[in-house]
């Protein structure tokens, strides 16, 4: 609530405030079209792939934002494959910023 209030006071766009208020609300289905909050929720779920947190959240195929973004071929397994293939690039990036 504090984050959303600050962003409103600073006159951020309603779409950005919605992300603060609703990220992590996995079953949110407010709009017909995908919005920023849908993108953030999908990104969060992908960040949890391979972690214990994955056991406590819904699978991608039940998340409304997943279907709005037409990501039917994007599965946790596919995400892991992409990460594994990109491991060297990820390590180089970490080295630069770490």
C-alpha positions in Angstrom: 0.0 0.0 0.0 2.8 2.4 0.8 4.5 1.8 -2.5 1.3 2.4 -4.5 0.6 5.5 -2.4 4.1 6.9 -3.1 3.8 6.2 -6.8 0.4 7.9 -6.9 1.8 11.0 -5.1 4.6 11.1 -7.6 2.0 10.9 -10.4 3.1 7.6 -11.9 0.7 6.1 -14.5 -2.1 4.0 -13.1 -0.7 1.0 -15.1 2.5 1.1 -13.0 0.7 1.6 -9.7 -1.4 -1.5 -10.7 1.8 -3.6 -11.0 2.8 -2.6 -7.4 -0.7 -3.4 -6.1 -1.2 -6.7 -8.0 2.1 -8.3 -8.7 1.9 -11.7 -7.1 -1.9 -11.9 -7.5 -1.4 -14.8 -9.8 -5.1 -15.3 -10.7 -5.7 -11.6 -11.5 -7.8 -11.3 -14.6 -8.8 -7.6 -14.8 -8.3 -6.9 -18.5 -9.0 -8.7 -21.8 -5.6 -7.7 -23.1 -2.3 -8.3 -21.4 -0.9 -5.5 -19.3 2.3 -4.7 -17.4 1.1 -6.6 -14.3 0.6 -9.7 -16.4 4.1 -9.4 -17.7 5.6 -8.9 -14.2 3.6 -11.9 -12.9 4.8 -14.2 -15.6 8.4 -12.9 -15.1 8.1 -13.6 -11.3 6.9 -17.1 -11.9 9.8 -17.8 -14.3 12.2 -16.4 -11.6 10.9 -19.0 -9.2 11.5 -22.0 -11.6 13.7 -24.5 -10.0 13.2 -23.0 -6.5 11.1 -24.3 -3.5 8.8 -21.3 -4.1 7.5 -23.0 -7.2 5.6 -25.5 -5.0 3.6 -22.7 -3.5 2.3 -20.9 -6.6 0.1 -21.9 -9.5 1.5 -23.4 -12.6 1.9 -21.2 -15.7 -1.0 -22.8 -17.5 -3.5 -21.6 -14.9 -2.3 -18.0 -14.8 -4.7 -15.7 -16.9 -1.8 -13.5 -18.0 0.0 -16.5 -19.5 -3.0 -17.0 -21.8 -3.4 -13.3 -22.6 0.2 -13.2 -23.7 -0.3 -16.3 -25.9 2.8 -18.0 -24.4 1.4 -21.5 -24.8 4.8 -22.9 -25.9 6.6 -21.2 -23.0 6.8 -23.9 -20.3 9.0 -24.1 -17.2 11.0 -26.8 -18.9 11.6 -24.6 -21.9 12.7 -21.8 -19.6 15.2 -24.1 -17.9 16.6 -25.1 -21.3 17.0 -21.5 -22.3 18.8 -20.7 -19.0 21.0 -23.8 -19.4 22.0 -22.7 -23.0 22.6 -19.2 -21.8 24.6 -20.1 -18.7 27.9 -18.8 -20.0 26.3 -15.4 -20.9 24.6 -15.3 -17.5 27.9 -15.9 -15.7 29.6 -13.2 -17.8 26.9 -10.7 -17.0 27.1 -11.5 -13.3 30.9 -11.0 -13.4 30.4 -7.6 -15.0 27.8 -6.4 -12.5 28.8 -8.5 -9.5 
